[in-house]
């Protein structure tokens, strides 16, 4: 079996792409974004993930678009899950035939926020043939 390289974590990205090049210590970052230093240390050590609260603080601090850090964390989590569970899920879960018909519609909607189209958000009503609200 081929040994895979370890996946980078959001903490490694924070350290290597932001803190080290900018000369910012974990203590200074924690102080500047008003979070406990233990939170930053745990993120950097790969013992904790970036939560929406921490992500929004990091976005603002580094001048990034809102949600940048949360999307990075989600990407890290998805890659890790794919590596650890992807083959097993592919064996265990068989796609429904009807799902293929929905795939195109879902991909078209993926370009924009899905929540904006939900009835509770936009006032729109409607249901798919499966009874799921769209």
C-alpha positions as CSV (number, residue, x, y, z in Angstrom):
1,X,0.0,0.0,0.0
2,X,1.3,3.4,-0.9
3,X,1.9,5.6,2.1
4,X,0.1,8.9,1.7
5,X,1.6,12.2,2.8
6,X,-0.1,13.8,5.8
7,X,-2.8,16.3,4.9
8,X,-2.0,19.9,6.0
9,X,-4.2,21.3,8.8
10,X,-5.8,24.7,9.1
11,X,-3.4,25.2,12.0
12,X,-0.4,24.6,9.7
13,X,-1.8,27.0,7.2
14,X,-2.2,29.6,9.9
15,X,1.3,29.2,11.2
16,X,3.2,28.8,7.9
17,X,1.2,31.3,5.7
18,X,0.3,33.9,8.2
19,X,2.0,34.0,11.6
20,X,5.6,33.1,10.6
21,X,5.8,35.4,7.5
22,X,4.2,38.2,9.4
23,X,6.2,37.7,12.6
24,X,3.1,37.3,14.7
25,X,3.3,35.1,17.8
26,X,0.4,32.9,18.9
27,X,0.2,35.0,22.1
28,X,0.0,38.2,20.1
29,X,-2.7,36.8,17.7
30,X,-4.8,35.5,20.6
31,X,-4.5,38.9,22.3
32,X,-5.4,40.8,19.1
33,X,-8.4,38.7,18.3
34,X,-9.6,38.4,21.9
35,X,-9.5,34.6,22.3
36,X,-7.7,32.5,24.9
37,X,-4.1,31.7,23.9
38,X,-4.8,28.0,24.5
39,X,-7.3,28.1,21.6
40,X,-4.7,29.4,19.2
41,X,-2.1,26.9,20.6
42,X,-4.5,24.0,20.1
43,X,-5.3,25.0,16.6
44,X,-1.6,25.3,15.7
45,X,-1.0,21.9,17.3
46,X,-3.8,20.3,15.3
47,X,-5.7,19.5,18.4
48,X,-8.6,21.9,17.7
49,X,-10.4,23.0,14.5
50,X,-11.2,26.5,13.5
51,X,-14.8,27.3,14.7
52,X,-17.0,30.0,13.0
53,X,-16.3,32.3,15.9
54,X,-12.5,32.0,15.6
55,X,-12.8,32.0,11.8
56,X,-14.6,35.3,11.7
57,X,-12.1,36.8,14.0
58,X,-9.2,35.6,11.8
59,X,-11.0,36.8,8.7
60,X,-11.3,40.3,10.1
61,X,-7.7,40.4,11.5
62,X,-6.0,39.3,8.3
63,X,-8.4,41.2,6.0
64,X,-9.8,38.1,4.3
65,X,-13.3,37.6,3.0
66,X,-15.8,36.6,5.6
67,X,-15.9,32.8,5.9
68,X,-12.4,32.2,4.4
69,X,-11.1,30.4,7.5
70,X,-14.3,28.4,8.0
71,X,-14.2,27.3,4.3
72,X,-10.5,26.3,4.7
73,X,-11.4,24.2,7.8
74,X,-14.3,22.6,6.0
75,X,-12.0,21.7,3.1
76,X,-9.5,20.2,5.6
77,X,-12.2,18.2,7.2
78,X,-13.6,16.9,3.9
79,X,-10.2,15.8,2.6
80,X,-9.5,14.0,5.9
81,X,-12.9,12.3,5.8
82,X,-12.4,11.3,2.1
83,X,-9.0,9.8,2.9
84,X,-10.2,8.0,6.0
85,X,-13.8,7.0,4.9
86,X,-14.1,7.5,1.2
87,X,-13.4,3.9,0.1
88,X,-15.7,2.4,2.8
89,X,-18.5,4.8,2.0
90,X,-18.2,4.0,-1.7
91,X,-18.6,0.3,-0.9
92,X,-21.4,0.7,1.6
93,X,-23.6,3.4,0.0
94,X,-25.1,2.8,-3.4
95,X,-26.4,5.9,-5.3
96,X,-30.1,6.0,-6.0
97,X,-31.0,6.1,-9.7
98,X,-33.3,9.2,-9.2
99,X,-30.3,11.0,-7.7
100,X,-28.8,11.3,-11.2
101,X,-31.7,13.5,-12.3
102,X,-31.2,15.8,-9.4
103,X,-27.5,16.1,-9.7
104,X,-27.7,18.6,-12.6
105,X,-30.1,20.8,-10.8
106,X,-28.0,20.7,-7.6
107,X,-24.8,21.6,-9.5
108,X,-26.5,24.6,-11.0
109,X,-27.7,25.8,-7.6
110,X,-24.3,25.2,-6.1
111,X,-23.0,28.5,-7.6
112,X,-25.2,30.5,-5.2
113,X,-26.2,30.1,-1.6
114,X,-28.8,27.4,-1.2
115,X,-30.2,28.9,2.0
116,X,-31.3,32.0,0.1
117,X,-33.7,29.7,-1.9
118,X,-35.2,28.0,1.2
119,X,-38.8,28.9,1.8
120,X,-38.1,30.0,5.4
121,X,-35.6,32.5,4.1
122,X,-37.1,33.8,0.9
123,X,-40.8,33.3,1.3
124,X,-40.9,31.0,-1.7
125,X,-42.8,27.7,-1.6
126,X,-42.5,24.6,-3.5
127,X,-41.5,21.0,-3.2
128,X,-39.6,18.5,-5.2
129,X,-41.3,15.2,-6.2
130,X,-39.7,13.6,-3.2
131,X,-41.4,16.1,-0.9
132,X,-38.2,17.9,0.0
133,X,-38.6,21.6,0.0
134,X,-36.6,23.5,-2.5
